[in-house]
Amino acid sequence: MPISYERGAIEEHRLVRRSAGLFDVSHMGQFHVSGPGALDYLQRLVTADLLAVSERQSTYALLCREDGGVLDDLFLYNLPGRWLVVVNAANLEKDFNWFEMHLPRGGAAVVSLEDASERTAMLAFQGPEAIGVMDRLTDGAAGAIPRFAAADLVLSGLPAPFAERSVTVGRTGYTGEDGVELFVPNEMAEAVWDRILAACEEAGVEAGPIGLAARDSLRFEPGFALYGHELTEEITPLEARLAWACDLEKDFIGRDALVAQKDAGTERKLASIRMTDRGVPREGFVVDKDGQAVGHVATGMYAPTVDAYCANVFLPPALAKIGTDVDIEIRGQKKAAVVVKRPLYRPAYR
């Protein structure tokens, strides 16, 4: 996935917010989990309660160590005959090894685990015009998919070898806009990509390809975590404001540590800041309060929709309150910032 295409990252960001953009996110990993023991197996591994996820529904969840540190954040789709687990590219090998290590050994709880990443392409089509275009390609079936659900759909207008083949379409995404994510056999990926862009042109919908930089700013504004920044093995879900993704009433790896942390209280908490002085906050920069280092920047960038330089930072809970003034140390100088309400951009589908 390129950093950006010809129009540049900021214009790509704005294109998705106002119309539609197409992402090739085939670097993401996909695991298939099936068998009579699949549900119990996954229920033990991830933080979300999968008993509440009906067939063809999906959920966000976290994969934790015993101490509550986050190994990865995941999306799980309950599809007929299998669970589709989407993992971050950088964590694919680590995640698969973790999944494999925790497979049930013997007994009746048979579980099949398969890494389908190498044969699966993944595309994301996002923006206020995306569902309308997908409806043109699916005779209205895409728009009938509820948010966070999925269906196997045939796209009209694909070349002969693929004309009757279906693809898995989830009404999910990572931008704060409505849209879909498509799971496509590798050999179909280019044809599906071209057909979506052609359908946009036919409908008079402004659209184009979107690169990695805009993907980052689009997820940053609505407050979605990026592994390696807001989440790491040293950061817990409670510190990252993801308690909502953890069902502490069920048993999962890391649950006891999170319950203990909840009872004791966290020493740091994720917050968002907006620069009031001129300056670009970058990952790792120190957050200062009254001459004392009190935290660090997890992600910082220009947020095009709010037209400001902003950052996600980890602070002591007492300082993570809206309106708190802090300084960011930028190239040896302290630059003023203020803690602001999260998210910077409210997802359009809420």
C-alpha positions as CSV (number, residue, x, y, z in Angstrom):
1,M,0.0,0.0,0.0
2,P,1.6,3.3,-1.1
3,I,1.9,6.2,1.4
4,S,-0.2,8.2,-1.1
5,Y,-1.4,8.4,-4.7
6,E,-1.2,11.4,-7.1
7,R,-3.6,13.7,-5.3
8,G,-1.7,13.5,-2.0
9,A,-2.6,12.4,1.5
10,I,-4.6,15.4,2.7
11,E,-6.8,15.5,-0.4
12,E,-7.3,11.7,-0.2
13,H,-8.5,12.1,3.4
14,R,-11.0,14.8,2.3
15,L,-12.2,12.7,-0.6
16,V,-13.2,9.9,1.7
17,R,-15.0,12.3,4.1
18,R,-17.0,14.0,1.3
19,S,-17.5,11.1,-1.3
20,A,-15.7,7.8,-1.5
21,G,-12.2,6.2,-1.5
22,L,-10.9,2.7,-2.3
23,F,-8.1,1.1,-0.2
24,D,-6.0,-1.9,-0.9
25,V,-5.5,-3.3,2.6
26,S,-4.3,-6.8,1.5
27,H,-1.4,-6.5,3.9
28,M,-3.9,-7.3,6.7
29,G,-3.9,-10.9,7.8
30,Q,-6.9,-13.3,7.8
31,F,-7.3,-16.5,9.8
32,H,-10.1,-19.0,9.4
33,V,-11.2,-20.8,12.5
34,S,-13.7,-23.6,12.3
35,G,-14.8,-26.9,13.9
36,P,-17.1,-27.8,16.8
37,G,-14.8,-26.3,19.3
38,A,-14.2,-23.0,17.4
39,L,-16.5,-20.8,19.5
40,D,-15.2,-21.9,22.9
41,Y,-11.6,-21.7,21.7
42,L,-12.0,-18.1,20.4
43,Q,-14.1,-17.1,23.5
44,R,-11.1,-18.0,25.6
45,L,-8.6,-16.0,23.4
46,V,-10.3,-12.7,22.8
47,T,-11.8,-10.0,25.1
48,A,-15.3,-9.7,23.5
49,D,-18.2,-12.0,24.2
50,L,-18.6,-14.0,21.0
51,L,-21.8,-15.6,22.3
52,A,-23.4,-12.2,21.5
53,V,-22.2,-12.3,17.9
54,S,-24.9,-13.9,15.7
55,E,-24.1,-15.5,12.4
56,R,-23.0,-13.0,9.7
57,Q,-22.3,-10.4,12.4
58,S,-18.9,-9.2,13.5
59,T,-17.2,-7.6,16.5
60,Y,-14.0,-5.8,17.5
61,A,-11.9,-7.5,20.1
62,L,-8.5,-7.6,21.7
63,L,-5.9,-10.4,22.1
64,C,-4.2,-10.1,25.4
65,R,-1.3,-11.5,27.3
66,E,-1.9,-12.9,30.8
67,D,-0.8,-9.6,32.3
68,G,-3.4,-7.7,30.2
69,G,-0.9,-6.2,27.7
70,V,-2.4,-6.2,24.2
71,L,-0.9,-8.6,21.6
72,D,-3.1,-7.2,18.9
73,D,-6.6,-5.8,18.1
74,L,-8.8,-7.9,15.9
75,F,-12.0,-8.0,13.9
76,L,-13.9,-11.2,14.0
77,Y,-16.7,-12.2,11.5
78,N,-19.1,-15.0,12.4
79,L,-19.6,-16.5,8.9
80,P,-21.4,-19.7,8.0
81,G,-19.1,-22.6,8.9
82,R,-16.2,-20.5,10.1
83,W,-15.0,-17.5,11.9
84,L,-12.9,-15.0,9.9
85,V,-10.4,-13.3,12.1
86,V,-8.7,-10.2,10.7
87,V,-5.3,-9.3,12.3
88,N,-2.7,-6.6,11.8
89,A,0.0,-7.2,9.2
90,A,2.9,-6.6,11.5
91,N,1.5,-9.0,14.1
92,L,0.5,-11.8,11.7
93,E,3.2,-14.3,12.6
94,K,3.1,-13.5,16.3
95,D,-0.7,-13.8,16.3
96,F,-0.8,-17.1,14.4
97,N,1.8,-18.6,16.8
98,W,-0.3,-17.5,19.8
99,F,-3.5,-19.0,18.2
100,E,-1.7,-22.2,17.4
101,M,-0.2,-22.4,20.9
102,H,-3.6,-22.3,22.5
103,L,-5.3,-24.8,20.2
104,P,-7.1,-27.5,22.2
105,R,-5.2,-30.8,22.3
106,G,-7.2,-33.9,22.0
107,G,-10.8,-34.5,23.2
108,A,-14.0,-33.7,21.3
109,A,-13.4,-29.9,21.0
110,V,-11.9,-30.1,17.5
111,V,-10.7,-26.8,16.1
112,S,-9.3,-26.1,12.6
113,L,-7.0,-23.0,12.3
114,E,-5.8,-21.8,8.9
115,D,-3.8,-18.8,7.8
116,A,-5.6,-17.6,4.7
117,S,-3.7,-14.4,4.3
118,E,-1.6,-15.3,1.3
119,R,-4.6,-16.2,-0.8
120,T,-6.9,-13.4,0.3
121,A,-6.9,-9.8,-0.9
122,M,-8.7,-7.3,1.2
123,L,-10.2,-4.0,-0.1
124,A,-12.0,-1.2,1.8
125,F,-14.4,1.1,0.0
126,Q,-15.4,3.9,2.4
127,G,-17.2,7.3,2.3
128,P,-20.7,8.7,2.2
129,E,-21.2,7.6,-1.4
130,A,-19.7,4.1,-1.1
131,I,-22.9,2.2,-0.2
132,G,-24.8,3.8,-3.1
133,V,-22.1,2.6,-5.5
134,M,-22.0,-0.9,-4.0
135,D,-25.8,-1.0,-4.4
136,R,-25.4,-0.4,-8.1
137,L,-23.1,-3.4,-8.2
138,T,-25.2,-5.7,-6.1
139,D,-28.8,-4.8,-7.0
140,G,-29.3,-3.1,-3.6
141,A,-27.9,-6.0,-1.5
142,A,-25.0,-4.1,-0.1
143,G,-27.2,-1.4,1.4
144,A,-29.3,-4.1,3.0
145,I,-26.4,-5.3,5.1
146,P,-26.7,-3.9,8.6
147,R,-23.7,-2.1,10.1
148,F,-21.2,-4.6,11.4
149,A,-22.8,-7.5,9.5
150,A,-21.5,-9.3,6.4
151,A,-22.8,-11.2,3.4
152,D,-21.5,-13.1,0.4
153,L,-22.4,-11.0,-2.7
154,V,-21.9,-11.2,-6.5
155,L,-20.7,-8.0,-8.1
156,S,-22.2,-7.2,-11.5
157,G,-20.0,-6.3,-14.4
158,L,-17.0,-8.4,-13.5
159,P,-15.2,-10.2,-16.4
160,A,-16.3,-13.7,-17.4
161,P,-14.0,-15.8,-15.2
162,F,-15.4,-14.0,-12.1
163,A,-18.9,-13.1,-13.2
164,E,-20.8,-15.5,-10.9
165,R,-18.3,-15.7,-8.1
166,S,-19.2,-14.1,-4.8
167,V,-17.0,-12.2,-2.4
168,T,-17.5,-11.6,1.3
169,V,-18.6,-8.0,2.0
170,G,-18.6,-6.7,5.6
171,R,-20.2,-3.3,6.4
172,T,-17.2,-2.4,8.5
173,G,-14.3,0.0,8.2
174,Y,-11.5,2.0,9.8
175,T,-12.3,5.6,8.7
176,G,-15.3,6.8,10.6
177,E,-17.4,6.7,7.4
178,D,-20.0,4.2,6.3
179,G,-18.7,1.7,3.7
180,V,-17.6,-1.9,3.2
181,E,-14.6,-4.1,3.5
182,L,-14.3,-6.9,0.9
183,F,-12.5,-10.2,1.2
184,V,-11.6,-11.3,-2.3
185,P,-9.6,-14.3,-3.6
186,N,-6.3,-13.0,-4.9
187,E,-7.1,-13.8,-8.5
188,M,-10.2,-11.6,-8.4
189,A,-8.6,-8.6,-6.6
190,E,-7.6,-6.5,-9.7
191,A,-11.0,-7.1,-11.4
192,V,-12.9,-6.1,-8.3
193,W,-10.8,-3.0,-7.8
194,D,-11.2,-1.8,-11.4
195,R,-15.0,-2.6,-11.3
196,I,-15.6,-0.5,-8.2
197,L,-13.8,2.5,-9.6
198,A,-15.6,2.1,-13.0
199,A,-18.9,2.0,-11.2
200,C,-18.0,5.3,-9.5
201,E,-17.4,6.9,-12.8
202,E,-20.6,5.5,-14.3
203,A,-22.6,6.9,-11.3
204,G,-20.8,10.3,-11.5
205,V,-19.4,9.7,-8.0
206,E,-16.1,11.3,-7.2
207,A,-13.7,8.6,-6.0
208,G,-10.1,7.4,-6.1
209,P,-7.5,5.2,-4.5
210,I,-6.4,6.0,-1.0
211,G,-2.9,5.5,0.5
212,L,-1.5,4.6,3.9
213,A,-1.1,8.2,5.2
214,A,-4.7,9.1,4.7
215,R,-5.8,5.8,6.2
216,D,-3.9,6.8,9.3
217,S,-5.4,10.3,9.6
218,L,-8.9,8.9,8.8
219,R,-8.7,6.4,11.7
220,F,-7.0,9.0,14.0
221,E,-9.8,11.5,13.9
222,P,-12.6,9.1,15.0
223,G,-10.4,7.8,17.7
224,F,-9.6,4.3,16.4
225,A,-6.5,2.7,17.8
226,L,-3.4,1.8,15.7
227,Y,-1.4,-1.1,17.0
228,G,2.1,0.0,17.9
229,H,0.9,3.4,18.9
230,E,-2.3,3.4,21.1
231,L,-1.9,-0.3,21.7
232,T,1.2,-2.4,22.5
233,E,2.1,-5.3,24.7
234,E,2.9,-2.8,27.4
235,I,-0.5,-1.0,27.1
236,T,-3.7,-2.5,28.5
237,P,-7.2,-2.0,27.1
238,L,-8.2,0.0,30.2
239,E,-5.3,2.5,29.6
240,A,-6.3,2.7,25.9
241,R,-10.0,3.5,26.7
242,L,-11.1,0.2,25.3
243,A,-12.8,-1.3,28.3
244,W,-16.0,-1.4,26.2
245,A,-14.3,-4.1,24.1
246,C,-13.6,-6.3,27.1
247,D,-16.4,-8.4,28.7
248,L,-15.0,-8.9,32.2
249,E,-17.9,-11.2,33.1
250,K,-16.5,-14.0,30.9
251,D,-13.1,-15.8,31.1
252,F,-10.4,-14.9,28.7
253,I,-6.6,-14.7,28.8
254,G,-5.7,-11.5,30.6
255,R,-9.1,-11.1,32.3
256,D,-7.8,-11.4,35.9
257,A,-5.1,-8.8,35.3
258,L,-7.6,-6.4,33.9
259,V,-10.0,-6.9,36.7
260,A,-7.2,-6.2,39.2
261,Q,-6.2,-3.1,37.2
262,K,-9.8,-1.9,37.1
263,D,-10.1,-2.3,40.9
264,A,-6.8,-0.5,41.6
265,G,-7.2,2.2,39.0
266,T,-4.9,2.9,36.0
267,E,-1.8,5.0,36.3
268,R,-2.2,6.4,32.8
269,K,-5.0,7.1,30.3
270,L,-5.3,7.8,26.7
271,A,-6.3,11.4,25.9
272,S,-6.5,13.6,22.8
273,I,-4.8,17.1,22.6
274,R,-5.0,19.9,20.2
275,M,-2.0,22.2,19.7
276,T,-2.6,25.8,20.6
277,D,1.0,26.9,19.7
278,R,2.4,26.2,16.3
279,G,4.1,22.8,16.3
280,V,3.8,19.2,15.1
281,P,3.5,16.6,17.9
282,R,5.2,13.4,16.9
283,E,5.2,9.9,18.4
284,G,7.4,9.7,21.4
285,F,7.5,13.4,22.2
286,V,7.3,14.2,25.9
287,V,4.2,15.7,27.4
288,D,5.0,18.3,30.1
289,K,2.9,19.8,32.9
290,D,4.4,22.6,35.1
291,G,8.0,21.6,34.3
292,Q,7.5,17.8,34.9
293,A,7.3,15.1,32.3
294,V,3.9,13.5,32.7
295,G,3.4,11.5,29.6
296,H,4.2,10.9,25.9
297,V,2.7,11.2,22.5
298,A,1.4,8.0,21.0
299,T,0.2,9.4,17.6
300,G,0.5,13.0,16.4
301,M,-0.4,14.6,13.0
302,Y,-2.4,17.2,11.1
303,A,-6.1,16.3,11.3
304,P,-7.6,17.7,8.1
305,T,-11.3,17.6,9.1
306,V,-10.7,19.7,12.2
307,D,-7.9,21.7,10.5
308,A,-5.5,21.4,13.5
309,Y,-2.4,19.6,14.6
310,C,-3.5,17.1,17.2
311,A,-2.2,14.0,19.1
312,N,-3.2,11.0,21.2
313,V,-1.2,11.1,24.4
314,F,-1.0,9.0,27.5
315,L,-1.4,11.0,30.7
316,P,-2.1,10.4,34.4
317,P,-6.0,10.2,34.7
318,A,-6.1,13.5,36.7
319,L,-4.6,15.3,33.7
320,A,-6.6,13.5,31.0
321,K,-9.6,15.7,31.7
322,I,-11.0,18.0,28.9
323,G,-9.5,21.5,29.2
324,T,-6.3,20.6,30.9
325,D,-3.4,22.7,29.6
326,V,-0.1,20.8,28.8
327,D,3.1,21.4,26.9
328,I,4.6,19.2,24.2
329,E,8.4,19.2,23.9
330,I,9.1,19.8,20.3
331,R,12.8,20.1,19.3
332,G,13.8,21.4,22.7
333,Q,11.0,23.9,23.0
334,K,7.7,23.6,25.0
335,K,4.7,24.1,22.8
336,A,1.3,24.7,24.4
337,A,-1.6,22.3,23.9
338,V,-4.9,21.5,25.5
339,V,-6.8,18.2,26.2
340,V,-9.9,18.1,24.1
341,K,-13.0,15.9,23.8
342,R,-12.6,12.6,22.0
343,P,-13.2,11.7,19.3
344,L,-12.1,14.6,17.1
345,Y,-14.6,13.4,14.5
346,R,-17.8,11.6,15.3
347,P,-18.3,8.6,13.0
348,A,-20.9,9.3,10.4
349,Y,-22.8,6.0,11.0
350,R,-23.4,6.8,14.7
